Amino acid sequence: MADLALSDYRRLVVKVGSSLLVDDAGRLNRQWLETLADDIAHLQAHKHEMLIVSSGAIAIGSSVLGINKKRARLEDLQAAAAAGQVQLVHAYQEVLGKHGITAAQILLTPDDTENRRRFLNARGTLGRLLDQSVIPIINENDTVATEEIRYGDNDRLAGRVAQLVMADALILLSDVDGFYTADPGTDPDATHIPEVRAISAEMLAMAGETRSDIGSGGMATKVQAARIATHAGCSTIIASGVIEHPLRALSANARCTIFRAEGTPATARKQWLAGVLEVRGEVRIDQGAAQALHSGNSLLPVGVVEVIGNFRRGDVVTVVGPNGKELGRGLTEYSDTDALRLRGCQSDKIEERLGYRGRSVMIHRDELVLFDSDR
């Protein structure tokens, strides 16, 4: 059994599958959800930051609207998602509310996690919710996404969310207790694998298809989610959710599979930034700003003395010090036009300069990588 301690992970993304939440008749398993809420409240009380990626809207909505999922067209499923999402989030509000926890609904599409500007917007919203100890309930925005621009399952969405918020661990609650060499439901010789250090093509081939009529994901999508998350420095855990209090059981060393990430989310993010080839612009800063960056702070507009190039919010720009040398690079919170207007501006004067209340930083420290001084 892999050595697992949830206490090692501060920011957790928990993915809940439809087959755990909803029975064959499309009814919500309220008793199970209440035990999950108990576990989440306990973890939050012990200083964990929690996010939930939850399936179930289409399954619940299909029952409400009398839609046969196997024969449904995309617009039927989108209608089911619209009807079911209301009930799903309301259920989370009620069970978490018993613990004094506020829930918030977040609906995402692939563009929201892959387009850099929308990525920053989504990340900022989720970060503010976590700062307020609010638990985001996240689902794919099925009501507007077309077949061509959908994740199609919440496993991969959960992997992208873990990447988006720089989570320390992604927990995929499933109807099986981890990854096996074959489908344990059909192969009695299937062997459980407690720990994975690297995801190979052979592992992806071993992953079977879903056996559930309720959910859309299978083991293959869970392994793909693990690959997304571990590349972002986030360890991934596949564990059984068919029992009550699944996170409590996991904390007590219940059987699972953990996909170990190398490094941390911050390290992975900065490695990506350092390797980006498409740099759109340049900001030159003064000595005070350079010292602040080396002390671990964000780049504020007041420290910017010159803006060069054409770029938009979310583009990668080079940060150049007063000696003309490249200090690092990061994702800019402002376009070149607004950055020019904010040169030397105190953060509390941003609204006065721009006419709207913008971000207080030019480049956030989480979106900034500094190079060695001899580069």
Backbone torsions as a table, in degrees:
resi	resn	phi	psi	omega
1	MET	NA	134.8	-179.8
2	ALA	-67.7	144.8	177.7
3	ASP	-77.8	112.8	-175.5
4	LEU	-129.9	129.6	174.9
5	ALA	-135.5	110.3	-179.5
6	LEU	-62.2	-21.5	179.0
7	SER	-63.9	-17.9	179.4
8	ASP	-75.9	-14.1	-173.9
9	TYR	-115.1	124.9	-177.0
10	ARG	-88.1	-47.5	-177.5
11	ARG	-105.8	118.7	-173.7
12	LEU	-119.2	133.4	169.8
13	VAL	-107.2	123.6	-179.3
14	VAL	-112.5	121.9	177.4
15	LYS	-101.1	128.2	-178.8
16	VAL	-113.2	123.1	-178.4
17	GLY	-84.1	158.1	-179.6
18	SER	-60.5	-38.8	-175.4
19	SER	-65.8	-19.0	177.3
20	LEU	-86.1	-33.7	-174.0
21	LEU	-88.3	-29.9	-168.1
22	VAL	-127.6	136.9	177.9
23	ASP	-86.0	-179.7	-175.4
24	ASP	-61.9	-23.6	-179.8
25	ALA	-89.8	2.6	179.3
26	GLY	82.9	15.4	178.6
27	ARG	-91.1	140.7	179.4
28	LEU	-71.2	134.2	176.5
29	ASN	-84.6	82.6	-172.7
30	ARG	-64.5	-39.1	-178.4
31	GLN	-62.2	-43.4	178.9
32	TRP	-63.9	-42.4	-178.0
33	LEU	-62.7	-35.7	178.6
34	GLU	-65.7	-35.8	177.9
35	THR	-70.3	-34.7	175.7
36	LEU	-64.1	-42.1	178.6
37	ALA	-62.4	-37.9	175.4
38	ASP	-58.1	-46.1	-179.0
39	ASP	-63.7	-43.2	-178.6
40	ILE	-64.7	-42.8	178.6
41	ALA	-61.5	-40.0	179.4
42	HIS	-63.8	-44.9	-179.1
43	LEU	-66.7	-41.1	179.2
44	GLN	-63.8	-37.2	178.6
45	ALA	-65.4	-22.3	178.1
46	HIS	-100.9	30.2	168.6
47	LYS	74.8	18.2	172.0
48	HIS	-86.1	143.6	172.1
49	GLU	-96.2	127.7	-170.0
50	MET	-118.7	136.2	170.7
51	LEU	-131.2	143.8	-179.5
52	ILE	-120.2	125.8	169.5
53	VAL	-103.8	113.8	-170.4
54	SER	-121.6	126.5	168.5
55	SER	-83.4	-177.7	173.9
56	GLY	117.4	-19.5	-175.2
57	ALA	-63.8	-45.9	-177.8
58	ILE	-67.4	-40.4	180.0
59	ALA	-62.9	-44.7	179.2
60	ILE	-67.3	-46.0	-178.7
61	GLY	-65.0	-33.4	177.7
62	SER	-63.5	-38.6	177.3
63	SER	-67.4	-42.5	-179.0
64	VAL	-63.1	-42.5	-175.0
65	LEU	-93.0	-3.2	179.9
66	GLY	70.4	36.2	-178.1
67	ILE	-96.2	133.3	174.2
68	ASN	-86.3	109.7	-174.4
69	LYS	-59.7	-35.3	-176.0
70	LYS	-68.2	-26.5	-177.6
71	ARG	-108.2	-0.2	-173.1
72	ALA	-74.3	144.8	170.8
73	ARG	-86.0	171.1	-176.6
74	LEU	-57.8	-43.0	-178.5
75	GLU	-66.3	-29.4	175.5
76	ASP	-66.3	-44.1	-179.6
77	LEU	-67.2	-34.7	178.2
78	GLN	-67.7	-37.4	175.9
79	ALA	-65.9	-40.8	177.8
80	ALA	-62.7	-40.2	178.9
81	ALA	-62.2	-41.5	-179.5
82	ALA	-63.1	-42.9	-179.3
83	ALA	-72.5	-39.0	-176.0
84	GLY	-77.2	-30.7	-176.8
85	GLN	-62.2	-37.3	179.4
86	VAL	-60.0	-47.6	-178.6
87	GLN	-69.3	-36.5	-178.9
88	LEU	-63.5	-50.5	-178.1
89	VAL	-67.3	-36.7	177.4
90	HIS	-61.1	-39.2	178.1
91	ALA	-63.6	-42.6	177.1
92	TYR	-64.0	-40.8	178.5
93	GLN	-57.7	-43.6	-176.5
94	GLU	-68.9	-47.8	-175.3
95	VAL	-71.0	-35.1	177.4
96	LEU	-77.3	-32.5	179.3
97	GLY	-61.9	-27.4	177.0
98	LYS	-63.2	-21.5	178.7
99	HIS	-102.4	10.3	-179.4
100	GLY	74.2	22.0	-178.0
101	ILE	-105.2	133.4	177.2
102	THR	-90.7	137.1	176.4
103	ALA	-108.7	151.0	177.1
104	ALA	-132.5	142.3	179.4
105	GLN	-92.5	130.9	175.4
106	ILE	-129.0	123.1	176.3
107	LEU	-112.6	127.3	-173.9
108	LEU	-124.1	154.0	169.1
109	THR	-121.6	166.5	177.9
110	PRO	-53.5	-36.0	179.1
111	ASP	-59.6	-31.6	-177.2
112	ASP	-71.3	-21.9	-179.5
113	THR	-108.8	-9.9	-176.5
114	GLU	-114.8	-24.5	173.4
115	ASN	-82.2	125.8	-170.2
116	ARG	-61.7	-38.7	-179.3
117	ARG	-68.5	-43.5	178.5
118	ARG	-71.0	-31.6	174.6
119	PHE	-57.2	-47.4	-179.3
120	LEU	-65.5	-38.8	178.3
121	ASN	-63.8	-47.4	179.9
122	ALA	-63.3	-41.4	-179.5
123	ARG	-64.5	-40.9	179.2
124	GLY	-64.0	-41.1	178.9
125	THR	-64.1	-47.9	-179.3
126	LEU	-63.8	-39.4	178.5
127	GLY	-62.4	-40.9	179.5
128	ARG	-67.1	-38.6	177.4
129	LEU	-62.4	-43.4	179.6
130	LEU	-65.3	-37.1	177.0
131	ASP	-59.5	-30.7	-178.4
132	GLN	-94.0	9.9	-179.0
133	SER	60.5	26.9	174.7
134	VAL	-90.1	140.1	-179.6
135	ILE	-98.7	115.3	177.3
136	PRO	-72.9	134.4	172.1
137	ILE	-106.0	111.2	-168.2
138	ILE	-110.8	137.3	176.3
139	ASN	-145.5	163.1	174.1
140	GLU	-72.0	143.6	-179.7
141	ASN	-80.5	72.9	-174.1
142	ASP	-64.9	-22.4	-175.1
143	THR	-73.5	-18.3	-178.8
144	VAL	-121.1	-18.9	-177.2
145	ALA	-74.9	139.3	175.6
146	THR	-92.0	169.0	-176.9
147	GLU	-56.9	-33.5	-174.5
148	GLU	-78.5	-19.8	-176.4
149	ILE	-124.1	44.0	178.4
150	ARG	-116.1	151.0	167.4
151	TYR	-69.5	-40.5	178.7
152	GLY	86.0	-16.2	175.5
153	ASP	-155.5	155.5	-176.3
154	ASN	-88.5	-5.0	174.2
155	ASP	-65.9	-52.0	-179.7
156	ARG	-68.4	-34.1	173.8
157	LEU	-60.4	-42.6	179.5
158	ALA	-62.3	-38.0	176.5
159	GLY	-62.4	-41.3	178.6
160	ARG	-68.1	-37.7	178.0
161	VAL	-64.4	-42.4	177.7
162	ALA	-59.2	-40.2	176.7
163	GLN	-66.5	-43.2	-176.9
164	LEU	-59.6	-45.8	-173.8
165	VAL	-96.7	5.9	-178.2
166	MET	54.8	52.0	179.9
167	ALA	-70.8	153.3	176.8
168	ASP	-84.9	-30.5	179.8
169	ALA	-149.1	142.9	173.6
170	LEU	-113.5	124.5	180.0
171	ILE	-110.5	116.0	178.6
172	LEU	-101.4	103.1	178.2
173	LEU	-81.0	126.8	-170.5
174	SER	-133.1	179.9	174.5
175	ASP	-90.5	4.6	172.6
176	VAL	-127.4	159.3	-172.9
177	ASP	-96.6	32.1	175.7
178	GLY	140.7	-167.7	-178.1
179	PHE	-95.4	136.5	-179.7
180	TYR	-122.6	162.2	177.6
181	THR	-68.8	-18.0	176.4
182	ALA	-155.2	175.2	179.1
183	ASP	-68.0	112.7	-177.9
184	PRO	-67.6	-15.5	178.6
185	GLY	-77.4	-20.0	-178.2
186	THR	-122.9	-17.5	-177.7
187	ASP	-119.7	108.3	-179.0
188	PRO	-66.8	-15.2	-179.8
189	ASP	-94.2	5.1	179.6
190	ALA	-61.9	136.1	-177.2
191	THR	-111.2	131.6	177.9
192	HIS	-73.8	136.7	178.2
193	ILE	-110.8	110.3	-173.9
194	PRO	-76.2	-26.3	-174.1
195	GLU	-146.1	138.6	179.7
196	VAL	-128.8	127.8	178.5
197	ARG	-98.3	-26.2	179.3
198	ALA	-149.0	136.3	-178.8
199	ILE	-92.5	117.8	-176.8
200	SER	-101.9	168.2	175.8
201	ALA	-63.6	-33.3	178.6
202	GLU	-63.7	-37.8	178.4
203	MET	-64.9	-42.0	178.2
204	LEU	-62.4	-36.9	178.8
205	ALA	-69.1	-32.5	-180.0
206	MET	-70.9	-25.9	-176.1
207	ALA	-67.0	129.3	-177.2
208	GLY	-89.9	176.3	177.7
209	GLU	-84.6	166.5	179.4
210	THR	-66.3	144.2	176.6
211	ARG	-106.0	1.4	-174.5
212	SER	-98.0	139.0	174.6
213	ASP	-82.7	-9.4	-175.8
214	ILE	-92.4	-47.6	-176.1
215	GLY	-89.9	168.4	-179.6
216	SER	-110.3	-10.4	-177.3
217	GLY	-102.1	160.3	175.2
218	GLY	-133.9	-167.2	179.6
219	MET	-65.1	-32.0	180.0
220	ALA	-60.7	-42.7	-179.5
221	THR	-69.8	-28.7	177.6
222	LYS	-69.9	-39.6	177.5
223	VAL	-67.7	-38.3	176.2
224	GLN	-63.7	-39.3	176.4
225	ALA	-63.6	-40.5	178.4
226	ALA	-62.6	-38.1	179.5
227	ARG	-66.0	-42.3	177.1
228	ILE	-60.1	-48.2	-174.7
229	ALA	-69.3	-45.3	-177.2
230	THR	-65.9	-32.7	175.1
231	HIS	-64.5	-23.6	178.0
232	ALA	-93.8	10.9	177.9
233	GLY	82.7	16.0	-176.2
234	CYS	-111.3	117.3	176.2
235	SER	-67.1	148.7	-176.1
236	THR	-125.1	135.4	-177.1
237	ILE	-122.4	124.6	171.5
238	ILE	-102.2	121.6	-174.8
239	ALA	-140.9	161.0	178.8
240	SER	-74.0	135.2	174.8
241	GLY	-115.3	6.5	-175.6
242	VAL	-75.8	-11.5	177.7
243	ILE	-94.8	160.0	174.1
244	GLU	-74.7	152.7	-176.7
245	HIS	53.2	56.4	-175.9
246	PRO	-64.3	-33.9	-179.4
247	LEU	-76.6	-33.6	174.0
248	ARG	-62.7	-42.6	177.9
249	ALA	-62.4	-39.9	179.5
250	LEU	-64.4	-40.4	177.4
251	SER	-63.8	-26.0	179.4
252	ALA	-93.9	22.0	175.9
253	ASN	68.7	40.0	171.4
254	ALA	-64.5	155.4	-178.2
255	ARG	-61.2	137.4	-180.0
256	CYS	-163.2	177.9	170.0
257	THR	-121.8	130.4	177.3
258	ILE	-114.3	127.3	174.5
259	PHE	-96.3	108.7	-175.0
260	ARG	-77.8	135.3	174.7
261	ALA	-94.8	144.4	173.7
262	GLU	-86.8	129.6	179.1
263	GLY	77.3	-160.7	-176.9
264	THR	-119.6	165.1	176.1
265	PRO	-57.3	-39.8	-179.4
266	ALA	-65.0	-41.8	178.9
267	THR	-62.9	-45.6	-179.8
268	ALA	-62.4	-41.3	-179.6
269	ARG	-63.6	-43.3	-178.0
270	LYS	-71.4	-32.1	175.1
271	GLN	-64.1	-39.0	177.9
272	TRP	-64.5	-46.3	-179.4
273	LEU	-60.4	-41.9	-178.3
274	ALA	-64.3	-28.7	-176.7
275	GLY	-94.9	-2.0	-179.7
276	VAL	-65.6	127.9	-177.7
277	LEU	-89.0	-28.9	-175.8
278	GLU	-90.5	90.9	177.4
279	VAL	-99.6	124.6	-170.3
280	ARG	-94.0	-17.4	-176.3
281	GLY	-166.5	-168.9	-174.4
282	GLU	-148.3	137.5	171.5
283	VAL	-122.4	130.2	178.4
284	ARG	-101.7	137.7	-173.0
285	ILE	-125.7	163.8	-179.7
286	ASP	-89.3	177.7	-175.3
287	GLN	-64.2	-38.1	179.7
288	GLY	-62.9	-41.2	178.7
289	ALA	-66.8	-39.3	178.9
290	ALA	-61.1	-43.6	178.1
291	GLN	-64.2	-38.4	179.2
292	ALA	-64.1	-40.6	178.9
293	LEU	-63.3	-43.0	-180.0
294	HIS	-69.5	-15.0	175.8
295	SER	-91.4	2.4	176.5
296	GLY	94.8	14.1	-178.8
297	ASN	-95.4	166.1	175.5
298	SER	-78.1	164.4	175.7
299	LEU	-87.4	119.9	179.1
300	LEU	-95.6	152.7	179.4
301	PRO	-57.0	-31.6	-176.6
302	VAL	-60.9	-25.1	-177.8
303	GLY	-90.6	-2.1	-178.1
304	VAL	-88.4	129.0	-178.3
305	VAL	-112.2	-19.3	-178.8
306	GLU	-155.4	143.3	178.8
307	VAL	-126.3	127.9	-175.6
308	ILE	-128.4	137.4	174.0
309	GLY	101.9	174.9	178.6
310	ASN	-114.4	116.1	-178.4
311	PHE	-149.0	161.1	177.9
312	ARG	-116.6	166.9	177.3
313	ARG	-56.4	132.3	-179.3
314	GLY	96.7	-10.2	177.2
315	ASP	-77.5	159.3	177.3
316	VAL	-88.2	129.9	177.7
317	VAL	-126.7	154.3	176.0
318	THR	-86.7	140.2	176.0
319	VAL	-105.9	121.5	-175.7
320	VAL	-114.8	133.0	-178.0
321	GLY	-82.0	177.3	-177.6
322	PRO	-65.1	-18.2	178.3
323	ASN	-89.9	4.0	178.2
324	GLY	86.0	-0.2	-179.4
325	LYS	-93.1	147.9	178.7
326	GLU	-71.3	121.7	178.8
327	LEU	-89.3	-31.4	-177.4
328	GLY	172.8	-162.6	177.9
329	ARG	-152.5	158.6	-178.8
330	GLY	-164.7	175.9	177.6
331	LEU	-87.8	121.7	-177.0
332	THR	-80.3	141.6	177.6
333	GLU	-85.4	-6.4	-177.2
334	TYR	-135.0	154.0	171.9
335	SER	-71.8	168.5	179.4
336	ASP	-61.7	-36.8	-179.2
337	THR	-63.2	-47.7	180.0
338	ASP	-71.5	-34.7	178.7
339	ALA	-62.3	-39.4	177.0
340	LEU	-61.8	-40.9	-179.4
341	ARG	-69.7	-21.7	-175.8
342	LEU	-99.6	2.0	178.9
343	ARG	-53.0	126.6	176.7
344	GLY	71.7	10.6	-175.0
345	CYS	-87.5	132.6	172.0
346	GLN	-66.7	145.6	-175.4
347	SER	-59.4	-32.5	-178.6
348	ASP	-78.3	-0.9	178.7
349	LYS	-108.7	4.8	-175.7
350	ILE	-60.6	-45.7	-178.6
351	GLU	-61.6	-36.9	179.4
352	GLU	-64.9	-37.8	-178.7
353	ARG	-75.2	-41.5	-171.6
354	LEU	-96.4	-22.1	-175.6
355	GLY	87.3	3.0	174.7
356	TYR	-150.1	161.9	-177.3
357	ARG	-85.7	98.9	-178.1
358	GLY	-90.6	-170.6	178.5
359	ARG	-68.7	149.6	-177.3
360	SER	-80.9	-11.9	-178.2
361	VAL	-120.8	155.3	174.0
362	MET	-83.6	-43.7	174.2
363	ILE	-138.4	123.4	179.7
364	HIS	-73.9	146.9	-176.7
365	ARG	-61.4	-28.0	177.7
366	ASP	-72.6	-18.0	-179.6
367	GLU	-109.6	27.0	-176.0
368	LEU	-132.5	133.6	172.9
369	VAL	-121.6	132.4	178.5
370	LEU	-102.0	140.0	-180.0
371	PHE	-92.1	165.0	175.7
372	ASP	-61.6	148.8	-175.0
373	SER	-63.9	-22.7	-178.5
374	ASP	-94.1	9.2	-178.7
375	ARG	-65.5	NA	NA
